[in-house]
């Protein structure tokens, strides 16, 4: 379980084939202080398990399902990734409840640079529209964001300068694919009402 508040931007150090999956080594600093093997780490919003931990990097394995459903398969050596350790029960829930179970990918449709931040429009599969509400939560590449507007198969989030400067959003461009996780509470409500 995560909150969608990015702790650090890491860097992909190496990628090796592992059967029909891949092993990824990620260089990091801030999250290494108490990271251990078997701990969950959100990597661009994808919950992965640390399989090896060293002083300045850790390893994860992404299986075929993860590679096909998320942007993880498009990662290359040198790519920046958003990192967050699993939340402790005693921590503040500053973002929203994020599982790291990506529903699918969206595409950056437009970016408007304003004086006080950016407006980011993301096109997404319409089947997920029922999980979005204005001023509700959505997770984009592991970042907890607030839905500002919805327009058919697009939604807009506003990025403050702190989010831009402290996440991979500073590198985002129109046409980029992003990992999307929609609100788990909305999904449970739907399941209860329509079993």
C-alpha positions as CSV (number, residue, x, y, z in Angstrom):
1,X,0.0,0.0,0.0
2,X,1.3,3.4,-0.9
3,X,0.2,7.1,-0.7
4,X,1.3,8.4,-4.1
5,X,3.7,10.8,-2.5
6,X,7.0,10.3,-4.3
7,X,10.0,10.0,-2.0
8,X,12.8,10.1,-4.6
9,X,13.5,9.9,-8.3
10,X,15.8,7.0,-9.0
11,X,17.6,5.9,-12.2
12,X,17.5,2.6,-14.1
13,X,21.0,1.2,-13.8
14,X,20.6,-2.0,-15.7
15,X,18.0,-4.3,-17.3
16,X,18.5,-8.0,-17.9
17,X,16.1,-10.6,-19.3
18,X,14.8,-13.1,-16.8
19,X,12.7,-15.6,-18.7
20,X,9.6,-13.9,-20.0
21,X,10.3,-11.0,-17.5
22,X,13.1,-8.7,-16.7
23,X,15.4,-7.9,-13.7
24,X,15.8,-4.2,-13.2
25,X,18.5,-2.5,-11.1
26,X,17.6,0.9,-9.9
27,X,20.0,3.4,-8.4
28,X,18.6,5.3,-5.4
29,X,19.7,7.1,-2.3
30,X,17.0,8.4,0.0
31,X,14.9,5.2,0.2
32,X,17.8,2.9,0.7
33,X,18.1,3.6,4.5
34,X,15.6,0.9,5.5
35,X,14.8,-0.9,2.3
36,X,15.2,-4.7,2.5
37,X,14.7,-7.7,0.4
38,X,10.9,-8.6,0.1
39,X,9.9,-5.0,0.7
40,X,7.4,-3.5,-1.8
41,X,8.5,-0.4,-3.8
42,X,6.4,1.6,-6.1
43,X,8.3,2.2,-9.3
44,X,6.4,4.7,-11.5
45,X,3.3,3.5,-9.8
46,X,3.9,-0.2,-10.2
47,X,4.2,-2.2,-7.0
48,X,7.4,-4.3,-7.3
49,X,9.3,-6.5,-4.8
50,X,12.9,-5.7,-3.9
51,X,14.8,-8.9,-4.7
52,X,18.3,-7.6,-3.8
53,X,19.4,-4.5,-1.9
54,X,22.8,-2.9,-2.0
55,X,24.2,0.4,-0.7
56,X,23.3,2.5,-3.7
57,X,20.8,0.4,-5.7
58,X,18.2,-2.3,-5.5
59,X,16.8,-4.9,-7.8
60,X,13.3,-5.8,-8.8
61,X,11.8,-8.4,-11.2
62,X,8.9,-7.5,-13.5
63,X,7.0,-10.4,-14.9
64,X,5.3,-10.7,-18.3
65,X,1.9,-9.4,-17.0
66,X,3.5,-6.3,-15.6
67,X,5.5,-5.6,-18.8
68,X,2.4,-5.8,-21.0
69,X,0.0,-3.9,-18.7
70,X,2.3,-1.0,-17.7
71,X,5.1,1.2,-19.0
72,X,7.7,-0.9,-17.2
73,X,8.5,-2.8,-20.4
74,X,9.5,0.5,-22.1
75,X,12.1,1.4,-19.4
76,X,15.7,1.8,-20.6
77,X,19.0,2.2,-18.8
78,X,19.3,5.9,-17.7
79,X,15.5,6.4,-17.4
80,X,14.3,8.3,-14.3
81,X,11.6,6.6,-12.2
82,X,9.4,7.7,-9.4
83,X,10.0,5.8,-6.2
84,X,8.0,5.3,-3.0
85,X,8.4,2.8,-0.2
86,X,5.3,1.1,1.2
87,X,3.4,3.2,3.8
88,X,3.7,2.3,7.4
89,X,0.4,2.0,9.3
90,X,1.6,4.9,11.6
91,X,2.3,7.2,8.7
92,X,0.2,10.2,7.5
93,X,-1.9,9.4,4.4
94,X,-0.9,12.6,2.6
95,X,-2.0,11.4,-0.9
96,X,-4.6,8.7,-1.3
97,X,-4.8,4.9,-1.0
98,X,-2.6,3.6,-3.8
99,X,-2.0,-0.1,-4.3
100,X,0.6,0.0,-7.0
101,X,-1.8,-2.2,-9.1
102,X,-1.8,-0.3,-12.4
103,X,-5.1,-0.5,-14.3
104,X,-3.6,0.4,-17.6
105,X,-1.8,3.1,-19.4
106,X,-2.9,6.5,-20.7
107,X,-1.3,9.0,-23.0
108,X,-0.3,12.6,-22.3
109,X,-2.6,14.6,-24.6
110,X,-1.6,18.2,-23.8
111,X,0.5,20.2,-21.4
112,X,-0.2,23.8,-20.6
113,X,2.7,25.7,-18.8
114,X,1.3,28.3,-16.5
115,X,3.1,30.7,-14.1
116,X,2.0,28.7,-11.0
117,X,2.4,25.2,-12.5
118,X,1.2,23.0,-15.3
119,X,-2.1,21.6,-16.6
120,X,-1.7,18.1,-17.8
121,X,-4.4,16.4,-20.0
122,X,-4.2,12.6,-20.1
123,X,-6.2,10.5,-22.6
124,X,-7.3,7.2,-21.0
125,X,-9.4,4.1,-21.9
126,X,-13.1,5.1,-21.6
127,X,-13.9,2.0,-19.6
128,X,-12.3,3.6,-16.6
129,X,-14.3,6.9,-16.8
130,X,-16.7,5.6,-14.1
131,X,-13.9,5.8,-11.6
132,X,-13.1,9.4,-12.1
133,X,-14.9,12.4,-10.5
134,X,-14.0,16.0,-10.4
135,X,-11.6,16.7,-7.4
136,X,-11.3,12.9,-6.9
137,X,-8.0,11.1,-6.8
138,X,-6.0,9.4,-9.6
139,X,-2.5,7.9,-9.6
140,X,-0.3,8.8,-12.5
141,X,3.1,7.2,-12.7
142,X,2.9,6.6,-8.9
143,X,1.9,10.2,-8.1
144,X,-1.3,10.9,-6.2
145,X,-3.0,13.7,-8.2
146,X,-6.4,15.5,-8.1
147,X,-8.7,15.3,-11.1
148,X,-9.4,18.9,-12.0
149,X,-11.5,18.3,-15.1
150,X,-13.0,15.4,-17.1
151,X,-13.7,15.6,-20.8
152,X,-15.0,12.4,-22.4
153,X,-11.9,10.2,-22.6
154,X,-9.5,12.8,-21.2
155,X,-8.9,14.1,-17.7
156,X,-6.8,17.1,-16.5
157,X,-4.6,17.3,-13.4
158,X,-2.9,20.4,-12.2
159,X,0.8,20.1,-11.3
160,X,2.3,22.4,-8.7
161,X,6.0,23.3,-9.1
162,X,7.1,21.1,-6.2
163,X,5.6,18.0,-7.9
164,X,7.2,18.9,-11.2
165,X,10.6,19.5,-9.6
166,X,10.6,16.4,-7.4
167,X,9.2,13.7,-9.7
168,X,9.7,12.5,-13.3
169,X,7.0,15.0,-14.4
170,X,9.7,17.4,-15.3
171,X,10.6,15.1,-18.2
172,X,7.1,14.4,-19.4
173,X,6.1,15.2,-23.1
174,X,2.9,15.1,-25.2
175,X,2.6,11.6,-26.5
176,X,4.2,9.9,-23.5
177,X,2.6,6.8,-22.0
178,X,1.8,7.0,-18.3
179,X,0.7,4.3,-15.8
180,X,-2.7,4.9,-14.4
181,X,-4.3,3.5,-11.2
182,X,-7.9,4.5,-10.5
183,X,-9.4,4.9,-7.1
184,X,-9.7,1.4,-5.4
185,X,-12.6,2.6,-3.3
186,X,-14.6,3.4,-6.4
187,X,-13.8,-0.1,-7.7
188,X,-15.0,-1.8,-4.5
189,X,-18.2,0.3,-4.5
190,X,-18.9,-0.7,-8.1
191,X,-18.3,-4.4,-7.2
192,X,-20.7,-4.2,-4.2
193,X,-23.4,-2.5,-6.2
194,X,-23.0,-4.6,-9.4
195,X,-21.6,-8.1,-8.4
